[in-house]
Amino acid sequence: MCAGWGFRPGRQAALVEAQPLIDRWPEAPAIARGAGRAYGDAALSDTLLSTRQLDALIAFDSKAGTLVCEAGLSLAELLEVTLPRGWILPVIPGTRFVSVGGAIAADIHGKNHHHQGAFSSAVVWLDLLLPGQGIVRVEPGEPLFLATCGGMGLTGLVVRVALQLLPAASAEVDWQRLPCSDLEQLRALSDKHASDTYSVAWLDLSGKQAMRGGSLGVGELADDGNTQVKWQSSLPLPPLADWFVSDTTMRLANDFLRWREMRHSRGRVSLEAFFFPLDRINRWNRLYRRGLLQYQFVVPENSSSVAIGELLDRLARSSARPYLSVWKRMGAANDNWLSFPMAGETLAMDFPRRPDVLKLFNDFDSIVAEHGGRVYLAKDARLSVDMFRAMYPNWTSLAELRESMGLAGTVVSDLSTRLQL
């Protein structure tokens, strides 16, 4: 049985290593699978091409900060090589265990999207395995690049990638934590700290009212010359830990976080503590024994206040409560056809999988679509065809390219089937 990070949906699939098949595509419909961190059905199909053995670092120019690697290399493995030599990934997500190929497929964003954009902004070129055509080199601006970055693996298998990194003088972050009581105060703090490189907010949405409080975290890479990467060993989940995760216990956990962050705080922390706090718990998704659903959406700046207000009002009227909620400001959208970010605000909320949550998400979809926003496909497992097409009007470009290149019946995922791509 194979599943995404949210555990459901799961299904039987043939898992084969992509490395021995690097010059040809399987006969059965297939999709690439990296580290398995997509939450839903993006990396599920009859045949899964695992890139775990495509993990070589091919070349690294420590003077220019350019790197060539295979797509299965994890971001952690990449940073372990580049940071001690003074270079860092321009875009870093919330986990270091994502593969480079997965980062491209989802066109991931980080805490600095308002300054740096999405992961594809660092891609100099990529080599893509196309069914029946072999490996082709793809560069920014080409239709195949616009389709591949953010295209959820639906153009083929990313084999190799060239990246342009940014200089970094430290593997630590100078950060501040600024408490807030409501969204208007949060937005004012975000405006005040707009020049900070990294910015992200934690919100407590666990109560019956729309928001119980939260904090904005902002940070800059330190300038101390300490570029040695240190990862802490992941803590194992204690036996039966999942039985203690409930609406009540998570409300108490949010109470503790709110109490801790009522005061203004600042300090210097490791890269791991700032960017990857959940990586310290080994396979933390297992806390959600019946399945994890994350709803992440973005809405344009000109309607974000109204849209998020309506969405939180709908949340307050429901019986469901998110266990973790994260808010960020985002910068301008890029030209990639299915890339998620746009200028505005994004909110990500983790829920246990339950029927009332699935119904709530349908209502969320209507609000997000009405205000010109969209749901993040890397976190999705249930968006309808109609909502997808409303949120991603460039879907037709991807569908036409897949049809014209003969990919529609060969590069297939459960996501592409569900969304009729």
C-alpha positions in Angstrom: 0.0 0.0 0.0 1.3 3.4 -1.0 0.0 6.8 0.2 0.9 10.5 0.4 2.0 12.3 3.5 -1.6 12.6 4.7 -2.0 8.8 4.5 -5.3 9.0 2.5 -6.0 8.3 -0.2 -3.9 5.2 -0.3 -3.7 2.5 -3.0 -1.8 -0.4 -4.4 1.0 0.6 -6.7 4.2 -0.9 -8.3 7.2 1.0 -7.0 10.2 0.8 -9.3 13.5 2.6 -9.2 13.8 5.2 -11.9 17.6 5.0 -12.1 17.8 1.7 -14.2 15.0 3.0 -16.4 16.6 6.4 -17.1 16.5 6.1 -20.9 12.9 4.8 -21.2 9.5 5.1 -19.7 7.5 2.1 -18.3 4.7 0.6 -20.5 2.2 1.2 -17.7 0.9 4.7 -16.8 3.4 6.1 -14.3 4.4 9.1 -12.2 7.6 10.1 -10.5 7.8 9.9 -6.8 10.6 11.5 -4.7 10.5 11.7 -0.9 6.7 11.1 -0.7 6.0 14.5 1.0 3.1 15.5 -1.2 0.1 15.3 1.1 -2.5 13.9 -1.3 -2.5 11.9 -4.6 0.0 13.8 -6.7 2.6 11.0 -6.5 0.2 8.0 -6.7 -0.4 5.9 -9.9 -0.3 2.4 -11.2 3.5 2.6 -11.4 5.7 4.9 -9.2 9.1 5.8 -10.5 11.2 6.3 -7.3 14.0 8.8 -7.6 15.6 7.8 -4.3 18.6 6.4 -6.2 18.9 9.4 -8.4 20.7 11.3 -5.6 24.1 12.2 -7.0 25.6 15.7 -6.7 27.2 16.0 -10.1 29.1 19.4 -10.0 29.4 22.4 -7.6 31.1 25.6 -8.4 31.9 27.1 -5.0 33.0 30.4 -6.5 29.9 31.0 -8.6 27.4 29.1 -6.4 26.1 27.0 -9.2 25.2 23.3 -8.6 24.2 20.4 -10.8 22.5 17.4 -9.1 20.2 14.6 -9.8 16.5 15.1 -8.9 16.3 12.6 -6.0 18.9 14.5 -3.9 17.2 15.8 -0.8 17.4 19.5 0.2 19.1 18.4 3.4 21.8 16.5 1.5 22.3 19.6 -0.8 22.6 22.0 2.1 25.1 19.8 3.9 27.4 20.3 0.9 26.7 24.0 0.0 26.4 25.7 3.4 29.9 25.0 4.7 31.1 26.5 1.4 29.1 29.7 1.9 26.0 29.0 -0.3 22.3 28.4 0.5 19.2 27.5 -1.4 17.3 30.7 -2.3 14.0 29.0 -1.4 13.6 26.7 1.6 10.3 25.0 2.5 9.1 23.7 5.9 10.9 20.4 5.6 14.4 19.5 4.6 13.4 16.0 3.4 11.9 17.2 0.1 13.7 16.0 -3.1 14.9 18.5 -5.6 12.6 17.0 -8.2 9.7 17.3 -5.9 10.6 20.9 -5.1 10.4 21.6 -8.9 7.2 19.6 -9.5 5.4 21.6 -6.7 7.3 24.8 -7.4 7.6 25.1 -3.6 7.8 28.4 -1.7 9.3 29.4 1.5 9.2 32.1 4.2 10.8 34.5 1.8 8.5 34.3 -1.2 7.8 38.0 -1.0 11.4 38.6 -1.8 12.7 35.6 -3.6 9.8 33.9 -5.4 9.3 30.2 -5.8 11.8 27.4 -6.2 11.8 27.6 -10.0 13.5 31.0 -9.8 16.7 29.2 -8.9 16.5 26.7 -11.7 19.1 27.4 -14.5 18.0 24.3 -16.5 16.6 20.9 -16.0 16.9 17.6 -17.9 13.5 15.9 -18.4 12.8 12.3 -19.4 9.9 12.3 -21.8 8.1 9.0 -22.7 9.2 7.9 -26.2 11.5 10.9 -26.6 14.4 10.3 -24.2 15.9 13.1 -22.1 15.6 16.7 -23.3 17.1 19.9 -21.7 14.5 22.5 -20.7 15.3 26.1 -19.9 13.4 29.0 -18.2 10.7 30.6 -20.4 10.2 27.5 -22.6 6.6 26.0 -22.6 7.9 22.8 -21.2 9.6 24.7 -18.3 6.3 26.6 -17.6 4.5 23.3 -17.6 7.0 21.3 -15.5 7.6 23.8 -12.6 4.5 23.5 -10.6 3.1 20.9 -12.9 3.0 18.1 -10.2 5.2 15.7 -12.3 2.8 15.6 -15.2 5.3 16.4 -18.0 7.7 13.5 -17.2 10.6 12.6 -14.9 13.0 15.3 -13.9 16.5 13.7 -14.0 19.0 16.4 -13.5 18.9 20.1 -12.4 21.2 23.1 -12.4 20.6 25.6 -9.6 21.9 29.0 -8.8 22.4 29.4 -5.1 22.7 32.5 -2.9 25.7 33.5 -0.7 25.3 32.7 3.0 27.6 33.6 5.8 26.0 31.4 8.5 23.9 28.3 9.1 22.1 30.2 11.8 19.2 32.6 11.8 18.7 35.8 13.8 15.0 35.9 14.5 12.2 37.8 16.4 8.8 36.6 17.5 6.2 39.4 17.7 2.9 38.5 19.4 -0.4 39.6 17.8 -4.0 39.3 18.9 -5.9 39.5 15.6 -5.3 39.5 11.8 -5.3 43.3 11.5 -2.5 43.6 14.0 -0.7 40.7 12.2 -1.0 42.5 8.9 0.3 45.7 10.4 3.3 43.9 11.9 3.9 42.2 8.5 3.9 45.6 6.8 6.3 47.0 9.4 8.7 44.1 8.8 8.3 43.8 5.1 12.0 44.2 4.5 12.9 41.2 6.7 14.1 38.3 4.5 12.1 35.6 6.2 8.6 36.0 7.6 5.9 33.6 8.8 3.1 33.7 11.4 1.6 31.1 13.7 -2.1 31.5 14.4 -4.3 30.0 17.1 -7.6 29.1 15.4 -8.4 26.3 17.9 -11.3 28.1 19.6 -14.9 29.0 18.7 -14.0 32.5 17.8 -12.2 33.3 14.6 -8.7 33.8 16.1 -7.4 33.5 19.7 -4.0 35.0 19.0 -0.7 34.2 17.4 2.7 35.6 16.5 4.7 36.8 13.5 8.2 35.4 13.2 10.8 37.3 11.2 14.4 36.4 10.6 17.7 37.0 8.7 20.6 34.7 8.2 23.3 35.5 10.7 26.7 36.9 9.7 28.9 35.0 12.1 30.9 32.8 9.6 29.5 29.6 11.3 28.4 27.7 8.2 28.5 24.1 9.7 25.2 22.4 9.3 24.0 20.5 12.3 20.8 18.4 12.2 19.4 17.1 15.5 18.4 13.4 15.6 14.6 13.0 15.0 12.7 12.2 18.1 10.6 9.0 17.8 7.0 9.2 18.6 6.2 7.5 21.9 3.9 4.5 21.8 0.2 5.4 21.4 1.1 9.1 20.9 -1.6 9.3 18.3 -4.3 8.6 20.9 -3.4 11.8 22.7 -4.0 14.0 19.7 -7.5 15.4 19.8 -9.4 18.7 19.6 -9.0 19.1 23.4 -5.2 18.3 23.6 -4.4 20.5 20.6 -6.4 23.4 22.1 -4.2 23.0 25.2 -1.1 22.9 23.0 -2.2 26.1 21.3 -2.9 27.7 24.8 0.7 26.9 25.7 2.1 28.4 22.5 0.0 31.5 23.0 1.2 31.9 26.6 4.8 31.4 25.5 4.6 34.0 22.8 2.7 36.7 24.7 6.1 38.4 25.2 8.4 39.9 22.6 11.3 37.4 22.0 14.4 37.3 19.9 17.5 35.1 19.5 19.7 33.2 17.3 18.7 29.6 16.3 19.9 26.9 14.0 18.7 26.6 10.4 16.8 23.5 11.4 15.0 25.2 14.3 13.9 28.1 12.2 13.0 26.4 8.9 12.3 22.7 9.9 10.8 22.5 13.4 8.6 19.5 12.6 11.5 17.6 11.2 12.6 17.0 14.8 9.7 14.6 15.2 10.2 11.4 13.1 7.2 11.0 10.8 5.1 13.4 12.7 2.2 12.8 10.3 1.6 9.5 12.2 0.0 11.6 14.9 -3.0 11.7 12.6 -3.9 8.0 12.7 -7.0 8.4 10.6 -5.4 10.7 8.1 -4.1 14.3 7.8 -5.8 16.9 5.7 -4.1 20.3 5.1 -6.0 23.1 3.5 -3.6 25.7 2.1 -4.9 28.5 -0.1 -3.8 31.9 -1.3 -6.0 34.9 -2.1 -5.0 38.1 -3.9 -3.9 41.1 -1.8 -6.9 43.3 -2.8 -9.4 40.8 -1.4 -7.4 38.9 1.2 -8.9 40.6 4.3 -12.5 39.9 3.2 -11.8 36.4 1.9 -9.9 35.2 5.0 -12.5 36.9 7.2 -15.3 35.0 5.5 -13.4 31.7 5.7 -12.6 32.1 9.4 -16.3 33.0 10.0 -17.2 29.7 8.3 -14.7 27.9 10.3 -16.1 29.3 13.6 -19.6 28.0 12.7 -18.3 24.5 12.1 -17.4 21.7 14.6 -13.9 21.3 13.1 -10.8 23.0 14.4 -7.3 23.2 12.9 -4.5 21.8 15.0 -1.9 24.0 13.4 -2.3 27.2 11.3 0.4 29.1 9.5 0.0 32.5 7.7 2.4 34.2 5.2 2.5 37.1 2.8 3.4 36.1 -0.7 5.0 38.0 -3.6 4.2 38.2 -7.2 3.1 35.2 -9.2 5.4 33.7 -11.8 4.5 32.6 -15.3 4.4 28.8 -14.6 1.0 27.4 -15.5 0.1 25.6 -12.3 2.4 27.4 -9.8 0.6 28.1 -6.6 1.9 31.5 -5.2 0.4 34.8 -6.1 0.7 38.3 -4.5 -1.5 38.1 -1.5 -1.9 36.1 1.7 -1.7 32.3 2.2 -3.1 30.3 5.1 -2.3 26.6 5.8 -4.4 24.7 8.3 -3.9 21.1 9.5 -7.0 19.0 10.3 -7.6 15.4 11.2 -9.5 13.6 8.4 -13.2 13.6 9.3 -16.4 13.9 7.3 -17.2 17.3 8.8 -13.7 18.6 7.7 -14.2 17.4 4.1 -17.6 19.3 4.0 -15.9 22.3 5.4 -13.2 22.3 2.8 -15.9 22.3 0.1 -17.2 25.6 1.6 -13.7 26.9 1.8 -13.2 26.2 -1.9 -16.2 28.4 -2.9 -14.9 31.3 -0.8 -11.4 31.0 -2.2 -12.5 30.7 -5.8 -15.0 33.6 -5.5 -12.2 35.9 -4.4 -9.8 34.8 -7.2 -7.6 32.5 -5.0 -6.5 28.9 -5.3 -5.6 25.8 -3.3 -2.1 24.4 -3.2 -2.1 21.2 -5.3 0.8 19.7 -3.4 -1.3 19.6 -0.2 -4.6 18.6 -1.9 -6.4 15.3 -2.2 -10.0 16.2 -2.8 -10.4 19.4 -5.0 -13.2 19.0 -7.6 -12.6 19.4 -11.3 -14.8 22.6 -11.5 -13.0 24.3 -8.6 -9.6 23.3 -10.0 -10.4 24.9 -13.4 -11.7 28.0 -11.8 -8.6 28.4 -9.6 -6.1 27.5 -12.3 -7.3 28.9 -15.6 -4.0 28.0 -17.3 -4.8 24.3 -16.9 -5.8 24.2 -20.5 -2.2 25.0 -21.6 -0.9 22.0 -19.6 -3.7 19.7 -20.9 -3.0 20.8 -24.5 0.8 20.3 -24.1 0.3 16.9 -22.6 -2.0 15.9 -25.4 0.3 17.2 -28.2 3.3 15.4 -26.7 1.6 12.1 -26.1 1.9 12.4 -22.3 -1.8 12.2 -21.4 -1.9 8.4 -21.4 1.6 7.7 -20.1 2.5 10.3 -17.4 -0.5 9.7 -15.2 -1.2 10.3 -11.5 -4.3 9.9 -9.4 -4.3 13.7 -9.2 -4.3 14.1 -13.0 -7.1 11.5 -13.2 -9.2 13.2 -10.5 -8.7 16.7 -12.1 -9.2 15.3 -15.6 -5.9 16.5 -16.9 
